[in-house]
């Protein structure tokens, strides 16, 4: 049985548990399992399909290039030729995506927008990983970082490698301690960037 099939079966079993039926300390373990990278799956179905499965498994949404509707149901992922569905946007609001799963982003060549809102596992390493991914350095245009408590100045500064980024929203990020220095660094490194701030 493939790793992905095991995860699907585990997810279905968890949905049958009563509220509070899974001990809290096991949620972290389960989220880590959901973020395990299945390289064989990436090779078999392509980066966009494999990333879609990872993101939806972790509670995020995806929108495909040429489509207006957000894909949110894992069991309703489109069939047919997988190469037809290229991820254009990710909304990871309140999802459990974490750094160990970010290998799934490597081959996404059409990803223009990422929203990270209330993501408890998003930290500086995640932003560094995004900024160092060659395909995202070319494609990513808009990034929203909202209420991610583990993000610090170091992670924000790392974003300067996203040379084509047009818009960056930073809101409710208590880990940013040197706001003025960080903002000035971004403005100097990325003069064309539209930077929106709500960091009070």
Secondary structure, DSSP 8 states (H G I E B T S, - for coil): --HHHHHHHHHHHHHTS-TT-S-HHHHHHHHHHHT---HHHHHHH-HHHHHHHHHHHTT-EEEETT--SEE--GGG---S-GGG--EEEEE-TT----GGGGGGGTT-SS--EEEEES-TT-BHHHHHHHHT-HHHHHH--EEEEES-TB--HHHHHHGGG-TT--EEEEES-TT---HHHHHHHHHHH-TT-EEEEE--
